[in-house]
Amino acid sequence: MAHRTRPLRLAPPPLSDQAAVDLLEFLHDLVAGFDAHYFAQIHRFYQERAEHNLRRPAPPPRTDDEPF
């Protein structure tokens, strides 16, 4: 599954200062809860890709007789 990011095309409604703060705190709590619940899966996803990117094929064997 390819990851595609789309720009958010919502016109945010006007909010009072308090409503903006309340919404931000809610979103932070939502993301923190999501991260806590799915941490192992998210970590595994990135770990597998990091290991995959670090694996390099072995260089071909040297055919010349020079040691360096």
C-alpha positions in Angstrom: 0.0 0.0 0.0 1.5 3.3 -1.1 1.4 6.2 1.3 0.0 9.3 -0.2 -0.4 12.6 1.5 -3.1 14.9 0.3 -3.3 18.5 1.3 -6.0 19.3 3.7 -8.6 21.3 1.8 -10.9 22.4 4.6 -11.5 26.0 5.3 -11.2 26.0 9.1 -14.1 27.8 10.8 -13.4 30.8 12.9 -12.8 29.8 16.5 -12.5 31.7 19.7 -9.1 31.6 21.4 -10.4 29.1 24.0 -12.0 26.9 21.3 -8.7 26.8 19.4 -6.8 25.8 22.5 -9.4 23.2 23.4 -9.3 21.7 19.9 -5.6 21.7 19.9 -5.5 19.8 23.2 -8.0 17.3 21.9 -5.9 16.7 18.8 -2.8 16.2 20.9 -4.6 13.8 23.1 -6.0 11.9 20.1 -2.5 11.6 18.5 -1.0 10.5 21.8 -3.6 7.9 22.3 -3.3 6.7 18.8 0.5 6.5 19.2 0.3 4.7 22.5 -2.2 2.1 21.1 -0.4 1.5 17.8 3.2 2.1 19.0 4.4 -1.5 18.4 3.0 -1.6 14.9 4.3 1.8 13.9 7.8 1.0 15.4 7.9 -2.3 13.5 6.9 -0.6 10.3 9.7 1.9 10.4 12.2 -0.6 11.8 11.7 -3.0 9.0 12.2 -0.3 6.4 15.3 1.0 8.2 16.8 -2.5 8.2 15.9 -3.0 4.6 17.6 0.3 3.6 20.7 -0.6 5.5 21.2 -4.0 3.8 23.6 -3.6 1.0 24.6 -6.4 -1.4 28.1 -7.7 -0.8 30.7 -6.2 -3.1 31.8 -8.4 -5.9 34.9 -10.5 -5.2 38.2 -8.9 -6.2 39.7 -10.4 -9.3 43.0 -8.6 -9.3 46.0 -9.8 -7.2 46.7 -6.5 -5.6 46.0 -6.5 -1.9 44.8 -2.9 -1.9 
